[in-house]
């Protein structure tokens, strides 16, 4: 559900590996997929699915084994409320959304024991209707439910795929918080500074700012009871340095295209948690307040 940069890429890789995949999409992207299939442009190998099952109505697809939920955070509530026709007795819903709120949102609409948290550092965007561009990032998908038989079946499918690696984990909360801290800094920095990560890391003042965003997130996470493991700072810098110099967050790409952005659930959430927990977040607060002007999309 959500056939954009991440959903389109993951779904196409699973279909390429032999999975029976359907896509929930909308607008021009859906029309193009119905007419000419789905193309993935990727440095790990392109994919072309000439015929795909795609709709904007879950009722057209019916009950499934697994829903991979990757809609934008601002669409979460509406999309979660529409899941009913996809849900059978043993259906699982894996969320790969950003932030730390998606499990709670989904659990308001789907029985909580069927919702499984997940995270990925894959980066991608819709290059044109019917085409998804894989922009980099590690091909790992971290999921909870490491003892769930359905996750085991997904593991088998991912093992047959190219450019996709499933990593079931026992502590998904720790993974989600680590990604939240990492992504909030990366999204806020690349969006506010309108730059790829390479120039940011090579400019002394810009680097200080994105490191400040990282460190504020670490302080918030610790105060919330989710401290980052030892060596986190180095892991983040290694991850960022491994990206192409022009690599940006999906939020930065959305901002450039005049689309709505997820700032309220990233830097905005850091700002909110900082106020609640008594942690100063001047960097994230500045990102949130500056980009709030563009939160709903439109001219940037």
N, C-alpha and C positions, 0 to 999 in steps of 0.2 A: 504494500500500500504506500504509494508515493514513488513514482518511476523516474525521479530526477537523477541528480548526480550519483548518489549512493544507491538508491533503490534500483535504478536502471542498470548500473554496473553489476551489483550483486545478483539481481535477477537474471541478467544475461549470462553471467558466468555459471549460475546454477542450471540454467536451461542448456547451455553448451555442454555441461557435464551429464546431461540426461534427465534433469529434473522436470517435472510437469509444472511449469510456472505460468501464472497469470499476473498481469500488471493492472493496478488501479492507477489511472492517470486522468488528465483532463485537458481541455483546450486544444490548442494547435499541436501540442506534443502527442496527445492521444490520437488526433486525426491522422497525423503523419505515421504513427505506429500502425494504425489500422490499414493504412493505404500502402505503405512501403516497408513495414517491419521496423526493427530497432538496430541501430549501429552503435558500436562502442569503439571509440578511438583510444588506444592505450599503448603505452610503451612496453607492456608485457604481452602484447598481442591483440590485434583488433578482433572484434566479433561482429558478425552480421547475422541477425535472425530475420529471414525474409518474411516469415509469418509468425505473429505472436497473438496470444490471447490477451486482449486489453479492453478495459471498459472503465467508465466513470461511476458505475453502479455495482456495489458488491453483490446485489441480488442476481446480476447476470452471471456471476461466477459460482455462487453457492458455497456450501461447506467445504473447508479445506483442512489439511493436516496442520499447516503452519502459516501464520501471517507474519511477514517481516514488515514492521511498522516504521516507516522512514519519512513521514510527512514533516514539513516544517513545524516548528514548535507553536507558531501562532495559529496553525490549523489543527492542532492536536485534539482539542475538545470536540470539534465537529466531526473529525475523522473517526475518533474513537467511538462516538455515539452511533456511527453508521456501520460498525463492524458486525452487527447481529447476524446478517445472512451468511457470513463466512464462518461462524462459530458452530462447531459440532461438539459432542460430548468430550472428545479427546483433543480438541484443537489447542495449540499453544500460540501465544502471541509474543514474538521477540521484538523488542524495541531497540533500534539502533540510533535513536535520536540524540541530539546534543543535550547538554545540561543534566540536571539531577531530578527533574520533576516528572518524567514521562511515565514511570511505573505507577506513581500515584494517580496521574490523570487516567491512564488506561484502566486501572483497578476500579475506577468509578463506573466503568461501563462493561467490564469483562471480569468474571470471577478471578479474584487475586491469585489463586493457585495456578491459573493458566497463563499469567503474565510473567515473562522472563526478561530480565534486564540484559542489555548488551551494549557494546561500544565498538567503534572502529575509528581508525585514524586515516582511512581512505579519504581522498579528496576528489571531487568531480563536479561537473556542472553540465547543464544542457547547452551544447554548442549551438544547435539549431533544432527545430522540431524533428523528432525521430532520431536524434543523435546525441549521445552522451560522451563527454570528454573526460577520461580518467586523468586527473591532474597530478597524481602522485600520492604519496603517503604509503605507509606499510600496509600490506594486503591482509592483515590480521583482523579477524572478528572475534572479540571476546564475548562470551555469553555465560550466564549462570545456568542452573539446571544441569550441572555436569553429570548427574546420575539419571537424568530423564531419558528414557529410550528414544523419544523423538529427536532429542538433541544428538543422540548417538547416530540416528539415521542421517541427520543433517551433516554430521561429521564425515560420514562415509561419502556423501555427495560432494562435499567440499574437497575431500582428499582426491577426488577424480577431476576436480576443476583445475583451471590454469588461472593464476593471479588471485587466488582466494584461499585463505587458511583459517580454519575455525579453531579457536582455543577456549574450550570450556574451562571455567574456573570456579572454585568454591566460594570465593569472596568477591562477588560482582560489585558490591557497594564500594569497595576499595578501588576497583577499576574505574567505576563511574566518577568517583570524586577526583581521581588522578586525571582523567580526561577532562573533567570540568575545569579544573585549575589550569591545565595546559591549554585547552581550547579557548577559554575566556581571555587569556592573555594573547594568544595568537590571533583570535578574531578581533579583539579590541585593538591590538596594535596595528595589524595590517589594514584594518578598516579606517581607523582614525588617521593614520599616517599615509593612507592611499599608496601603499608600497608593497612589493614582494618582500619576503623574509630576508633575502640576500642583502639588499641595501640597508635594511634595518640593522642587521647584525654587524655590518661593516662600518656603520656610522656610530661614533661613540655616544652621542646624545640620544639617538634613537634606540640604541641597544640598552642604555640605562632605563629608558621608559618601558620597554617590553619586559625587561627583567624585573622592574618594579611591579608590573601587573602580575607577573608570575609569583613574586614574593608575597604580594597582598593576598593572592588566592591561597597560598600555602598557610598564611596566618588565619584566614577565615576557616579553611578546612580543619586546622588544628583546633580552633575554638569550637567548631561544630562536632568534634569528636572523631574526625577522620584525618589524622595527621599523615602527611606524605612520608613514604618510606625513605630511609637513608639513601642518598645519592640521587634523589629526585631532580635536583637542579641540573646535574650533569646529564641525566637522561633526557630532560627537556631540550637542553641546548644541542645535544647530539641529534635528537629527532628533528629539530628545526634546521640545523646545519645540513642535514641530509636531503632536505627538500631542494627542488630547483630554485635558483635565486629569484625567479619571478613568482614563485609559489605564494598564493594568498589563501585566506580562508574563504569558505563559501559565503560568509557574511560580507566580506569585502567584494566578492564578485557580484552578489546581489545588490549591494549598495551602488556599484558602478552601473548596473543595469536598471536602476530605478525601481527595484522590487522591494517588497517589505523585508525587513531584517529581524534577526532573532536577538537583538541587543538586550531586550528586557529580561531574557532568560539566561544571559551570559553575564556581561558586565553589570547589567541592572540587578541581577540576582545577587552578585557579589556585593553591590552597594546595599541592597536590602538586608542581606545576612550580616554585613559589617555593622550596620546600624543596630540590628537586633542583638548581636553578640558583643558589641563594644570594641570592634576592630576597625581601625582607620583604613579606609580604602580610597584615598584621594585620586589615584590613577583610574581605577574602575569607575569611580563616581564621575570623573571628567569624561570618560568614554561614553558612559550611559547618557549623561546630560547633553553632550555634544551631538551624539548620533540619534538621540530621541527625536530630533527634528525630522529625521528621515525614516523613522521606524515603520511608518505605514506605506513607504514607497513613494513614487513620484519623482519629480526632477531632483537631482542631487547636485 
